[in-house]
Amino acid sequence: MASSLTKDSVSPGTPGSEKTFFGHPRGLATLFMTEMWERFSYYGMRALLPLYLVAPGGLHLSATAATAIYSVYLSLVYLLALPGGWFADRVLGPRKTVAVAGLVIMLGHLTLALPSSGTFYAGLGLVAIGSGLLKANISTMVGHLYDGPDDPRRDGGFTVFYIGINLGAFAAPLVIGTIGENVNWHLGFALAALGMALGLAQFLIGRRHLDTRSDVVPTPLSAAEKASTLRKGLLWLAVAAVFYSVVGFSGHYTLNWVLVPLTVLGLVIPVWVIARIKRDKSLDRVEQSKMSAYIWFFIAAAVFWMIYDQGGSTLSIFAESSAENSVFGWEFPVSWYQSVNPVLIMALAPVFAWAWLALNRAGREPSTIVKFSSGLVLVGASFFLFLAPLSIAEGGHKAAAMWLVAIYFVQTVGELTVSPVGLSVTTKMAPAKYASQMMGVWFLAVTAGDATTGLLSIAGVDLNGMGVVALEATLAVIAGIAVYMYRNKVKSLMGDVR
C-alpha cells in the first residue's frame, strides 16, 4: 500500500505536509491493511466452517449440528465485542488490545489447522475471543485519527476503511475456500492464520502512525478493582471447570452442554442490557422515549440478522448438497458463494449513498423506519425466493447456482437499508450516559438473531426444510409490515431523530 501514499508538494514542517493515505491520515493505511487481513482470515475461515463441519473428510456432523455450531460461533463474536470494548477502556487501551486480539486470532486459526476435533473447538473459541477484542476497538482507532466528529474527512475515512473490510471478505473465500475445499481443510485454516499474521505485522510496523489517543486507557481499573475483577473471573472459571469435569467424567458430556448455555447467554444478555438501560432512572424523559423507540429497531434487526446470517450456514450447506455449483459448465467451490455479498456491497453501496442524497435533495428520502421495514421485507423475500431451489432439490434435481446468487443479491440490498441505517440511528438515539456503549448494544442484535438460529438448530429443526424457510420468510415480512404500520408511533417516540 506504500505506493498509494502521497506527499503534499509543500515545504516540510508546514501544516498538511505530512504523508497521507488517499488524503487521510497515514494511520488509516495501517488500520485499513490490518482490518483487511483480519477480515480475510475471518471470512475465509467462516466460509469453510459449515462445509468442514458436514464433510466426510471433516467432522462429518449433521446439517442441524453444523448450523448450531456456526450460529453460536457468530453470536459469540458479536457478544464478546462488549467485553472487548470494556477491556480496552479499563485495562489496555485500544492499540494494545488490538495487538493482543490479532495474536489471539492467529493462534486460534493455527489451532483450527491441527487435525483434531478437540483442538478445533478450542480454536473456534480463540478466534471468537480475538474477534470480539478487535471488533470493538479498531473502528475506535479510526475515529481517533480525526479532529472530532466535525472533521470533514471523517466520513470519507470510514468509507475507505470499510472498503478494506469488503476487499478482505471478497478475496478470502476465493483463496482460503479454494485451498480448503480442493486441497486440504486444515491447510485452508492455516492460510487464515497467515492472513492474520500479515495483518498483525502490518499493525505493529505501522503503529507509530496511529493517534496517541489510541494508547490511552480512558477509565483504568484501580488496584482494588483489578483484584476484584481477577478474583471474580477466576471464581467463574473454576466453577465452569468443576462443572464440566463432573459432566465429562460421569460420561454425560455432549456438545450441547456447551452450545445450549452459550445460546441462552446470546438471548438473555441482549435483553438484560436493553432492560438495564431502559430502567435507568437517571435518563430524562426524552432519552427514555428514544430508548422505547430503539427497542423496535433492535427487535427488527435481530429478526433481520437471524435470516441474513444463514447465508453462510443454511444456504451454504444447501449449495454443497443440492446445487449445481457451476456457470456455463465451469465448476467452482461452494465457499465462493460467500464472495458474492462483499462484491455486491462494494458495487451497490455507492449507488445507495447517491440515491439517498438525491432523494433527500428532492425532499423524498424515506425515513429511518421505512428503510428498516424495507430491509425486513427484502430479507423475508429472499427466503421466499429460497423456496424455488428447495422445491427443485425436492424434485430430485440440482438447483442452478443463479438461484443462490439471486438470494444473496436480495439480502445484500436489504442489508444496505438496515445495517448503515442501524449504525446511524444507534448513535443518534443513544442516551448521553451510554453513548460509548450503544454500538455494542447494536451488535447484540446480531447476537440475538444468531442465537435464535442456534437454538432452533439445537432443537433439531431442519432450517433447510421448506416449511421452516417459509415460516421465517413470513415472520420477516410481517415484522417489516408491523414496523411500517406503527411508524407514526415510533416517530413520536424518536423525538427529533429522523
N, C-alpha and C positions, 0 to 999 in steps of 0.2 A: 504493500500500500504506500510505500515511501514515494513512489513516482507520482502519486496524486496529491502530495503535499506541495503547496505553492508558497512563494515568498513575495511579500509586497515589495514593490520597487521604490522603497524609501530608505533613508539612512538608518542604520542600526540604532536602537535605543529609543526611537520615536514611537509614539503610540501607533499600533497597527502594523509594526514592522516584524512582529513575531511570525513564525511559520504557522500556517493554518491547514485545516483539512476541509477542502471544499468551502472555504470561507468561515469555517468554525474553529474553535479552539483545538489545538493539536491533540489534546487529551481525548477528543472524540474519536480519533483514529484508533487509539488504544482500546477504548471501550467498544467501538464498532467491531474490531477484529476479535476481541475477547468473546463478545456475545455471539458473533458469527460462528466461531469454532465451538463454543459451548452448545449452541443450538444444533450445529452439525452433529455433535456427539449425542445429544439428547434425542433428536428426531430420528437419527439413524438407528439408535437402539430401540426407540419406540416403534419404528416401522417393522423391525424384526421380531419384537417381543411376542405378539399374539401368534405369529406364524411358528416361531420356535416352540411355543408352549403346546401347540397342537400337532407339530410334526412328528412322524415316527422316529426321525433321527434326532429329535429334540426331547422334550419332556413327555410328549405323546399324551397330553391331557384332553379331556372333553372340551367342546366349544364353550360350554357354560362355565367350567372351571377357569379356562383361559380368559374369558371375558371378565370374570370376577377378579382375577389377579390383576389384569390390565387396568380395570376401573378403580380398584383400591389403590393401585400404584399412582395413578393420575391424581386421585383425590388427596393422597398423602403429599404429593409435590406441592399442591396449592395450599393445603392445610399448614404445611411447615413453613410457608412464606411468612406467617405471623410470628412464630418464634425466631425465624431468621432475621426479621426486622428488629425484634426486641434484642437479639444478641448483638447486633451492630450498634444499637442505640445505648446499650447498657454495659457492653463488655469490650469489644474490639474496635468499633468504628467500621464504616462501610468498606474502606480499602482492604484492611487486613481480613475482614470477614469474607470478602470475595476471593482473596488469595487462598484462604483455608477451604472455601467452597470448591474452588477449582481442583485442589488437591484431593478432596474427598470424592468428588465426581470421577476423577481419573482413576482413583483406587477402586471405586465401585465398578467401573467398566472393566478394569483388569480382573476383578473378582468374577464378573459375569463371564469373562473369557475362559475361566477354568472349567474343565469338563466334569462338573459335579452339580447335582441338583441342590445339595445343601448350601454350597457356596453361591449358587445362583441367586437364591433368595436373599442372602446377605448382601450380594452386590446390588440388587434392586433397592434394598434399604439404604445403602450408602449413597446411591445416585439420587434417591428421593431426598435424603437429608441435605446433600450438597446443593441440589437444585433449589430447595427451599431457602437455603442460606444465600444463594446467588441471586435468585429472582427478586427478592425483596430489596436488594441493595444496589445492583448495578445501574438501574434506572435512576436511583437517587444520585449517584455519582455523575450521571449525565446532566442532571439539573444543577449540580454544583459548578459545572463549567461556565455557567452563565450568571449574569448580574441580576438575579432575582426573576420573578415571573414576568416582568415587563420588558425583559431583554428581547428585542425584535428577532434575534437569531434563534431563540429558544425552541419554538415550534418546529422550525426547519431542522434543528439539531436532532430532535426526537424523531423526525421523519427519516433522516439519514440513518439513525441508529436502528430503526425498525426495518429498514431495508436490509441491514446486516442480519437481523433475525430471520427474515424470509429467504435470504440467499443461503444461509446455513441450512434452513429447513428444506429448501428445494434440492440442494445438492446431496444431502445426507442419504435419502433412500436410493438415489441413483448409484452412489458409490458403496455405502455400507450395506444397503439392501442387496445389491447385486452380488457382492462378495459373500455375504452371509447365506443367501439362498442357494447360490450356484457353486460356491467353493466350500466353505465351512462356516457353520453358525458362530463358532467361538472366535474365528478369525474376524468375522464381522464385528463382534463386540470389542475385540482388541483394536480394530480401526477406530471405533468410537472413543476408546481410551487415548489413542494417538491424537484424535481431533481435539480432545480436551487438553492434552499435554501442550499442543501448539497454542491453544488459547491461553493457557496459564503462562507459558513462556512469553508470549506477546504482552500479557498483562504485566508481568514482572519487569520486563525490559522497558516498557513504556510508562511505568507508574510515576516517573518523575514529572510527566506532563499533566498529571491529574491535579485538581484543585486541592489546596491544603485542607479545605473543609472536609474532604473525604477521609482524612486521618483522625478527625475529631470524634471522640466518644461523647455524644450530646448530653446524656444523663447517666454518668458512670455509677455503677453499684458501689455503695460504701463497703467497708470491710465486713461489717455485720451482715449486710445484705448478701454479699458473696458467700459468706459462711452458711447463711440460712438457705440460700438457693442451692448450694452444693449439697448440703445435708438432705434437703427435700428430694433433690434429684437422685442421690444415691439410695435413699429410702425406697422411692418408687421403683428404681432399677432392681433393688434387692427383692421387693415384693413380686415383681414380674418374673425374676429368675427362679424364686422359690416355687411360684405357682406353676410355671411351665416345666420345671423339673419334676414336680409331683405328677402333672398330667403325662409327661413323657415316660417316666419310669413306671407309671401304672398301666401303660400300654393303651391309653385312650387318646393319645395325640393324633390329630389330623390337621390339615392345613386350615380348616375352618376355625380352629382355636385361635388363629392369628387374624384371619380375614374378617370374621364377624366382629370382634372388638374394634378393629380399625374402621370398619364400615359404620358401626354405630357412632364412633367418635366423629366420623365425617359428616354425620347427620346432626348429632347433638351439639357439637361445638359451634357451628354456624348459627343455630337457633339461640344458643346461650349467649353468644357475643352480641347478636342483634337485640335480644331481650335486655341484656345488661345496659346497653347504650340507651335503649328506649325508656328504661325505668330510671335513668339518672335524673334525680330531682333538680340538679344544678342547671339543666338545659332550660332555656327560656321557651316561651310558648311557640315562637316561630321555628326554633330548632326541633322541638317536639313534633310539630306539624310536618316538617320536612322529613323527619325520620319515619313518620307514618306513611308518607308518600313513597319513601325509599324502599319500604318493605314490599310494595307492589313490584318495583323494578327487580328487587332481589329474587323474589319467587319466580318471576318471569324468566330471569337469567338462569336460574337453576334448572328450570324446565328446558330451556334452550340448550344448555350445555349437556344435559342428560342425553339428548338425542345427538347433538353435534359431535360429541367425543366418541360416539360409537362408529364414526367414520374410520377410526383406527383399530377397532376391535370387531364389532358385528359385521361391518361391510368387508373388512379385510379377510376375516375367516370365511365369509360367503364367497369372496372372489377366489380364495385358494381352492375351494372345493367345487364351486358351481359356476364359475365364469370362464369365458373364452378369453384368456388374457393375451390377446394378440390384436394387431391392427394391420390389415392388408397382408395377413399371413406371417407377420413378424411378431414373434412371441417376446414378452417382457416379464420380468419378475413381478410378483404380486405386490411387493413392497413399493414399487414405483407409483402406485396409486397415491401414496402419501405425499408425492411431489406435486400433485395436481392443485391442492389448496394453496400452497405458498406462491406458485407461479400465477394463479388467478388473483391472489391478493395483490401481488406486485402490479398486475395488469389493470385491475379494477379499482384499487384504492384511489389513484389519481383521478379517475373518472368520477367516482363518488364525491371526492373533495370538490371537484369543479362543479358538479351538479348541485351540491348543497349551497355553494356560494351563488351560483346563478339563480337558483330558486329563492335564496334569501334576498338578493337584489330586487327580484320581482315581487317580493312580499308573499311568496308561496311555499317557503320551506316548511316541510312537515315538522310538527312538534316532536319533542323527545318521545312522548308517549306513543305517537303514531309510528315513529321509527321502530320502537320496541315491539309494538304489536305486529308490525310488518315482518320483523325478524322471526317472531314466533310462528306466524302463519307460513313463512317460507320454509323454516326447518321442518314444520309439520308436512308441508307439501313435498319436501324431499323424501320423507318416509312413505308418503302415498305413492310417489314415483318408484320407490324401492319395491313396492308390491308387484310391479311388472316383471323385473328379473327373478323375483322369488317365484312367481307363477310359472315362468319359463322353466326354471330349475325343477319345479314340482312335476312338470310335464316330461321330465327326463332329458331335457336339452341343456346345453351350456348357454348362459346369458351373455350377450355381447358386451365387450368392455365399455362401449359408449354409454350403456345404461348407468354404469357406476360413475363415469366421468360426469354425466348429466346430474346425478345426485350430488356429487361434490360441488358442482357449479352452483346449484340452487342453495346448498348450505353455505357456500362462500358469500353469495350475495346476502343471505340472511345474516352472516357474521358481520358484514360491513355495516349493517343497520343496527346491530346490537353492541358489538364489542367497543368500538371507539366512542359511541354514544354513552355506553355504560360507564366507561372510564371518566368521561367528561362530567356526567351527571353526578357521579360519586364525589368528585372534588367540589362541585358546586353546592351539593346538599349536605356536605359533611358539617356537623357541629364543630365550632372552633376548637373545643376541647379535644375532639377526636380527629382533627384534620390529618395528622400523620398516620393514623391507624386505619382510616376508612378504605385506603387502597387494598389493605389486607382483607378487609371485610368484603370487598368486591370479589377478590379471589376465592373467598369462602363460598360464593355462589357456584363456582366451578366444582369445589369440593363437594357441596351438597348434591349437585347433579350427578357427578361421577359415583358418589357413594350410593345413590339410589340405584344406579345401574348395577353396581356391585352387589347390592342387597338382593336385587331380582335374580341375578345370576347364581348367587349362593343358594337361593331358594329353589334353584333348578329350573328357572324359567328359560325357555329357549328363545332368545332375543332375535333369532332368525326365523321364527315362526310367523306366518302371515297374520294370524290373529293378534299377536303381540305388537307387531310392527304397525298394523292398522290402528290399534288402541293408542300407541304412543303418538302416532301422527294426529289422531283425533284430539288427544289431550292437548297437544301443542297448538292446534288451530283454535280449539275452544278457549285456551288461555289467551291467545292473541286477540280473539274477538272480545273476551271479557275485559281485557286491558283497554281496548278501544272504546267499548261501551261505557266504561267508568272513567273515561279520560277527563271529563269535566270535574269530577270529584277529586281525582288525583291532582289535576292542575291547581285546584283551590288549596290543596294541602301543600303544594310545592312553593307557594308564595310567589316570590319574584323570580324564581328559577324557570327558565323556559328551554 
